[in-house]
Amino acid sequence: MTEKKENKKKISAAGVKNILAGSALASETVTKQIPFVIFLAVLGIGLITNRYITEKTIRQMEMVRDSLKEYKSESVIHETELMYINRPSEVSKRVLERKIDLIEPVEPPKRIFIQKTENK
């Protein structure tokens, strides 16, 4: 058991020395793993880019949602104004203010019937 601990200490000291000297990067085991490390780096960059694009899209969706709420409230305000303007009393008041020669009908509207004639 003590031999294993001594081996680990020797290996770790040698490993640190190799890393600091730069010879660890030139070893065959490390050079075989370079394509995998590059793949992991590209994958990491892709994930970071995806997250950035997603957050940007979410911010845009929130802006659109806020503007939609604003437009809905404006729509309700305009609809209320139009309902007020279209009341018969308001229409007659506006006609009198603008001095338009319109008279409010006293009789209810009548339906006109036309008989069809056959042409042969």
Distance bins in CASP14 RR format, pairs under 12 A and 6 or more apart:
PFRMAT RR
TARGET T0000
AUTHOR 0000-0000-0000
RMODE 2
METHOD distances of the structure
MODEL  1
1 7 0 0 0 0 0 1 0 0 0 0 0
1 8 0 0 0 0 0 1 0 0 0 0 0
2 8 0 0 0 0 0 1 0 0 0 0 0
2 9 0 0 0 0 0 1 0 0 0 0 0
3 9 0 0 0 0 0 1 0 0 0 0 0
3 10 0 0 0 0 0 1 0 0 0 0 0
4 10 0 0 0 0 0 1 0 0 0 0 0
4 11 0 0 0 0 0 1 0 0 0 0 0
5 11 0 0 0 0 0 1 0 0 0 0 0
5 12 0 0 0 0 0 1 0 0 0 0 0
6 12 0 0 0 0 0 1 0 0 0 0 0
6 13 0 0 0 0 0 1 0 0 0 0 0
7 13 0 0 0 0 0 1 0 0 0 0 0
7 14 0 0 0 0 0 1 0 0 0 0 0
8 14 0 0 0 0 0 1 0 0 0 0 0
8 15 0 0 0 0 0 1 0 0 0 0 0
9 15 0 0 0 0 0 1 0 0 0 0 0
9 16 0 0 0 0 0 1 0 0 0 0 0
10 16 0 0 0 0 0 1 0 0 0 0 0
10 17 0 0 0 0 0 1 0 0 0 0 0
11 17 0 0 0 0 0 1 0 0 0 0 0
11 18 0 0 0 0 0 1 0 0 0 0 0
12 18 0 0 0 0 0 1 0 0 0 0 0
12 19 0 0 0 0 0 1 0 0 0 0 0
13 19 0 0 0 0 0 1 0 0 0 0 0
13 20 0 0 0 0 0 1 0 0 0 0 0
14 20 0 0 0 0 0 1 0 0 0 0 0
14 21 0 0 0 0 0 1 0 0 0 0 0
14 23 0 0 0 0 0 1 0 0 0 0 0
14 24 0 0 0 0 1 0 0 0 0 0 0
15 21 0 0 0 0 1 0 0 0 0 0 0
15 22 0 0 0 0 0 1 0 0 0 0 0
15 23 0 0 0 0 1 0 0 0 0 0 0
15 24 1 0 0 1 0 0 0 0 0 0 0
15 25 0 0 0 0 0 1 0 0 0 0 0
15 27 0 0 0 0 0 1 0 0 0 0 0
15 30 0 0 0 0 0 1 0 0 0 0 0
16 22 0 0 0 0 0 1 0 0 0 0 0
16 23 0 0 0 0 0 1 0 0 0 0 0
16 24 0 0 0 0 1 0 0 0 0 0 0
17 23 0 0 0 0 1 0 0 0 0 0 0
17 24 0 0 0 0 1 0 0 0 0 0 0
18 24 1 0 1 0 0 0 0 0 0 0 0
18 25 0 0 0 0 1 0 0 0 0 0 0
18 26 0 0 0 0 1 0 0 0 0 0 0
18 27 1 0 0 1 0 0 0 0 0 0 0
18 29 0 0 0 0 0 1 0 0 0 0 0
18 30 0 0 0 0 0 1 0 0 0 0 0
19 25 0 0 0 0 1 0 0 0 0 0 0
19 26 0 0 0 0 0 1 0 0 0 0 0
19 27 0 0 0 0 0 1 0 0 0 0 0
19 30 0 0 0 0 0 1 0 0 0 0 0
21 27 0 0 0 0 0 1 0 0 0 0 0
22 30 0 0 0 0 0 1 0 0 0 0 0
23 30 0 0 0 0 1 0 0 0 0 0 0
24 30 1 0 0 1 0 0 0 0 0 0 0
24 31 0 0 0 0 0 1 0 0 0 0 0
24 33 0 0 0 0 0 1 0 0 0 0 0
25 31 0 0 0 0 1 0 0 0 0 0 0
25 33 0 0 0 0 0 1 0 0 0 0 0
25 34 0 0 0 0 1 0 0 0 0 0 0
25 37 0 0 0 0 0 1 0 0 0 0 0
26 34 0 0 0 0 0 1 0 0 0 0 0
27 33 0 0 0 0 0 1 0 0 0 0 0
27 34 0 0 0 0 0 1 0 0 0 0 0
28 34 0 0 0 0 0 1 0 0 0 0 0
29 36 0 0 0 0 0 1 0 0 0 0 0
30 36 0 0 0 0 0 1 0 0 0 0 0
30 37 0 0 0 0 1 0 0 0 0 0 0
31 37 0 0 0 0 0 1 0 0 0 0 0
31 38 0 0 0 0 0 1 0 0 0 0 0
33 39 0 0 0 0 0 1 0 0 0 0 0
33 40 0 0 0 0 1 0 0 0 0 0 0
34 40 0 0 0 0 0 1 0 0 0 0 0
34 41 0 0 0 0 0 1 0 0 0 0 0
35 41 0 0 0 0 0 1 0 0 0 0 0
35 42 0 0 0 0 0 1 0 0 0 0 0
36 42 0 0 0 0 0 1 0 0 0 0 0
36 43 0 0 0 0 0 1 0 0 0 0 0
37 43 0 0 0 0 0 1 0 0 0 0 0
37 44 0 0 0 0 0 1 0 0 0 0 0
38 44 0 0 0 0 0 1 0 0 0 0 0
38 45 0 0 0 0 0 1 0 0 0 0 0
39 45 0 0 0 0 0 1 0 0 0 0 0
39 46 0 0 0 0 0 1 0 0 0 0 0
40 46 0 0 0 0 0 1 0 0 0 0 0
40 47 0 0 0 0 0 1 0 0 0 0 0
41 47 0 0 0 0 0 1 0 0 0 0 0
41 48 0 0 0 0 0 1 0 0 0 0 0
42 48 0 0 0 0 0 1 0 0 0 0 0
42 49 0 0 0 0 0 1 0 0 0 0 0
43 49 0 0 0 0 0 1 0 0 0 0 0
43 50 0 0 0 0 0 1 0 0 0 0 0
44 50 0 0 0 0 1 0 0 0 0 0 0
44 51 0 0 0 0 1 0 0 0 0 0 0
44 52 0 0 0 0 0 1 0 0 0 0 0
45 51 0 0 0 0 0 1 0 0 0 0 0
45 52 0 0 0 0 0 1 0 0 0 0 0
46 52 0 0 0 0 1 0 0 0 0 0 0
46 53 0 0 0 0 1 0 0 0 0 0 0
46 54 0 0 0 0 0 1 0 0 0 0 0
47 53 0 0 0 0 0 1 0 0 0 0 0
47 54 0 0 0 0 0 1 0 0 0 0 0
48 54 0 0 0 0 0 1 0 0 0 0 0
48 55 0 0 0 0 0 1 0 0 0 0 0
49 55 0 0 0 0 0 1 0 0 0 0 0
49 56 0 0 0 0 0 1 0 0 0 0 0
50 56 0 0 0 0 0 1 0 0 0 0 0
50 57 0 0 0 0 0 1 0 0 0 0 0
51 57 0 0 0 0 0 1 0 0 0 0 0
51 58 0 0 0 0 0 1 0 0 0 0 0
52 58 0 0 0 0 0 1 0 0 0 0 0
52 59 0 0 0 0 0 1 0 0 0 0 0
53 59 0 0 0 0 0 1 0 0 0 0 0
53 60 0 0 0 0 0 1 0 0 0 0 0
54 60 0 0 0 0 0 1 0 0 0 0 0
54 61 0 0 0 0 0 1 0 0 0 0 0
55 61 0 0 0 0 0 1 0 0 0 0 0
55 62 0 0 0 0 0 1 0 0 0 0 0
56 62 0 0 0 0 0 1 0 0 0 0 0
56 63 0 0 0 0 0 1 0 0 0 0 0
57 63 0 0 0 0 0 1 0 0 0 0 0
57 64 0 0 0 0 0 1 0 0 0 0 0
58 64 0 0 0 0 0 1 0 0 0 0 0
58 65 0 0 0 0 0 1 0 0 0 0 0
59 65 0 0 0 0 0 1 0 0 0 0 0
59 66 0 0 0 0 0 1 0 0 0 0 0
60 66 0 0 0 0 0 1 0 0 0 0 0
60 67 0 0 0 0 0 1 0 0 0 0 0
61 67 0 0 0 0 0 1 0 0 0 0 0
61 68 0 0 0 0 0 1 0 0 0 0 0
62 68 0 0 0 0 0 1 0 0 0 0 0
62 69 0 0 0 0 0 1 0 0 0 0 0
63 69 0 0 0 0 0 1 0 0 0 0 0
63 70 0 0 0 0 0 1 0 0 0 0 0
64 70 0 0 0 0 0 1 0 0 0 0 0
64 71 0 0 0 0 0 1 0 0 0 0 0
65 71 0 0 0 0 0 1 0 0 0 0 0
65 72 0 0 0 0 0 1 0 0 0 0 0
66 72 0 0 0 0 0 1 0 0 0 0 0
66 73 0 0 0 0 0 1 0 0 0 0 0
67 73 0 0 0 0 0 1 0 0 0 0 0
67 74 0 0 0 0 0 1 0 0 0 0 0
68 74 0 0 0 0 0 1 0 0 0 0 0
68 75 0 0 0 0 0 1 0 0 0 0 0
69 75 0 0 0 0 0 1 0 0 0 0 0
69 76 0 0 0 0 0 1 0 0 0 0 0
70 76 0 0 0 0 0 1 0 0 0 0 0
70 77 0 0 0 0 0 1 0 0 0 0 0
71 77 0 0 0 0 0 1 0 0 0 0 0
71 78 0 0 0 0 0 1 0 0 0 0 0
72 78 0 0 0 0 0 1 0 0 0 0 0
72 79 0 0 0 0 0 1 0 0 0 0 0
73 79 0 0 0 0 0 1 0 0 0 0 0
73 80 0 0 0 0 0 1 0 0 0 0 0
74 80 0 0 0 0 0 1 0 0 0 0 0
74 81 0 0 0 0 0 1 0 0 0 0 0
75 81 0 0 0 0 0 1 0 0 0 0 0
75 82 0 0 0 0 0 1 0 0 0 0 0
76 82 0 0 0 0 0 1 0 0 0 0 0
76 83 0 0 0 0 0 1 0 0 0 0 0
77 83 0 0 0 0 0 1 0 0 0 0 0
77 84 0 0 0 0 0 1 0 0 0 0 0
78 84 0 0 0 0 0 1 0 0 0 0 0
78 85 0 0 0 0 0 1 0 0 0 0 0
79 85 0 0 0 0 0 1 0 0 0 0 0
79 86 0 0 0 0 0 1 0 0 0 0 0
80 86 0 0 0 0 0 1 0 0 0 0 0
80 87 0 0 0 0 0 1 0 0 0 0 0
81 87 0 0 0 0 0 1 0 0 0 0 0
81 90 0 0 0 0 0 1 0 0 0 0 0
82 90 0 0 0 0 0 1 0 0 0 0 0
82 91 0 0 0 0 0 1 0 0 0 0 0
83 90 0 0 0 0 1 0 0 0 0 0 0
84 90 1 0 0 1 0 0 0 0 0 0 0
84 91 0 0 0 0 0 1 0 0 0 0 0
84 93 0 0 0 0 0 1 0 0 0 0 0
84 94 0 0 0 0 0 1 0 0 0 0 0
85 91 1 0 0 1 0 0 0 0 0 0 0
85 92 0 0 0 0 0 1 0 0 0 0 0
85 93 0 0 0 0 0 1 0 0 0 0 0
85 94 1 0 0 1 0 0 0 0 0 0 0
86 92 0 0 0 0 0 1 0 0 0 0 0
86 94 0 0 0 0 0 1 0 0 0 0 0
87 93 0 0 0 0 1 0 0 0 0 0 0
87 94 0 0 0 0 0 1 0 0 0 0 0
88 94 0 0 0 0 0 1 0 0 0 0 0
88 95 0 0 0 0 0 1 0 0 0 0 0
88 104 0 0 0 0 1 0 0 0 0 0 0
88 105 0 0 0 0 0 1 0 0 0 0 0
89 95 0 0 0 0 0 1 0 0 0 0 0
89 96 0 0 0 0 0 1 0 0 0 0 0
89 104 0 0 0 0 0 1 0 0 0 0 0
90 96 0 0 0 0 0 1 0 0 0 0 0
90 97 0 0 0 0 0 1 0 0 0 0 0
91 97 0 0 0 0 0 1 0 0 0 0 0
91 98 0 0 0 0 0 1 0 0 0 0 0
91 100 0 0 0 0 0 1 0 0 0 0 0
91 102 0 0 0 0 1 0 0 0 0 0 0
91 104 0 0 0 0 1 0 0 0 0 0 0
92 98 0 0 0 0 0 1 0 0 0 0 0
92 100 0 0 0 0 0 1 0 0 0 0 0
92 102 0 0 0 0 1 0 0 0 0 0 0
92 103 0 0 0 0 0 1 0 0 0 0 0
92 104 1 0 0 1 0 0 0 0 0 0 0
92 105 0 0 0 0 0 1 0 0 0 0 0
93 100 0 0 0 0 0 1 0 0 0 0 0
93 104 0 0 0 0 0 1 0 0 0 0 0
94 100 0 0 0 0 1 0 0 0 0 0 0
94 102 0 0 0 0 0 1 0 0 0 0 0
95 101 0 0 0 0 1 0 0 0 0 0 0
95 102 1 0 1 0 0 0 0 0 0 0 0
95 103 0 0 0 0 1 0 0 0 0 0 0
95 104 0 0 0 0 1 0 0 0 0 0 0
96 102 0 0 0 0 1 0 0 0 0 0 0
96 103 0 0 0 0 0 1 0 0 0 0 0
96 104 0 0 0 0 0 1 0 0 0 0 0
END
